[in-house]
Amino acid sequence: MRVCLVEDTKVEGLEPVVSTRPVWELLCGVTPLETKQRRAARASEVGYWCRPQLQEWVCVQRGGAAVNDRQWLVRAATLLINGRWLPAGSGISIQPGERPWVAWLGDEWVCAWLEPEQLAAWVHLGPQRAMEQWKTQLPSRPATGRLTTRLWELLEWNGAEIARDVAEGEYSRWRTQLPEGVVVLGPAEWVYVHPTAEIEPQVVIDTRPGPVVIEAGACLQAFSRIEGPCAIGKGSIVYSARIRGGTTIGPQCRVGGEVENSILIGYSSKYHEGFLGHSYVGAWVNLAAGTHTSDLRCDYGFVSVSCGDGEVDSRRRKVGAFLGDHVKTGLGVLLDAGSVLEPFAQVLPSGGFAPRRISSFQRVGPSGVKLLHDIERLLRTVRIVLQRRGCELSPELERLYRYLAQRACERSASGTVLPQPVIPLRRTA
């Protein structure tokens, strides 16, 4: 089937992680949303429609696929898929000669089967306006699954999605004989270990709450405890850590300490002791030793989160931190429940909680807030960080980072980003 994955206007609610990637690259379960969407649609040809600043980077990542390409889009009937969609149940079936329709979850569109005429109008009017018109003009269908609007929703769904990915994937052929000294609590058949993964003796894997997936080249060091449902990505290393249920660790991460119900996109480091709970972490993040994330208010009330559209009540009691790409924390940094750190934010220890929201390219510490305006210096650091994982900074990704840095400078100059005070811990005699 011919498919185009689309970003709509509500992707902004998923910042800061989507600041540097299209929404369909968000992880939930073992795989990103795109993998699930393509599987549900049985896609044979895929194009993309994303925010303009991401166009070059997406095109490179997808090997020159059609990105924001009107000529490709109107060439033939195409299934548009909302990139925020988390499919469930049976896939999408299109019969030959089928007339256009739109599928909805409540008042939000999930997917639309359109002919070239409607696709041209969609490009001209824009996704939101076109769908509002077609709500009354085209036949409607009910949709299954979910549309994510906030990152904490993906965390809530993550454990169930790990189990779903295991059921629908090919992980059953990974079942291998575990090394002597590895203890499995619960069904041993729920441990899915790639043949190239390494598990040292004295590792405990608890599958009673759900399955555990250990992908290619991953390593679990001795004295680690892994609780399902959980997924450890390709090439990631777990350093004698306690990984609790509902956690996905993406590729090439380094993880120690305690992690609970969190998602790490990949290529991030949390080597040392420290707690990370109910948090969504972008790529190339470095959490220094002793960095702790609170995920529960002392009065057990609902946690609010400072989002781009204001302070939002999550309606959840357990919410941690949301960290964009290239965020860095210093030794002993404390992040409060509902914290948002945008890409390239840096936090130094202050003796108390860091500000709950830190804008892109800002460094916050005991001396206050500083704008990191030397983009050349930052990019030199980026190149070093990427090289440590065998990667290189492409020109397209560099231009995206420069765009974000320019936006940060403009917001700071206009006064739309107000420095937040650092509140030190009050000490009693």
ABEGO torsion letter per residue (X at the ends): XBBBBBBBAAAAAAOAAAAABBAAABBBEABBAAAAAAAAAGBABBBBBBBAAAAAAAAAAAGGBBBGBAAAAAABBBBBBBAABBBBEBBBBBBBGBBBBBBBBEABBABBBBBAAAAAAAAAAEAAAAAAAAAAABBBBBBBEBBBABAAAAAAAAAAAAAAAAAABAAAAABBBBBBGBBBBEBAAABBBBAABBBBBGBBBBAAAEBBBBBBGBBBBBGBBBBOBBBBBBGBBBBGBBBBBGBBBBBGBBBBEBBBGBBBAEGBBBABBEBBBGBBBBBGBBBBBGBBBBABBAAGBBBBBBBAAEBBBAGBABBBBBBBBGBBBBBGBBBBBGBBBBBGBBBBBAGBBBBABBBBGBBBBAAEBBBBABAAAAAAAAAAAAAAAGBBBBAAAAAAAAAAAAAAAAAAAAGABBBBBBBBBBBBX
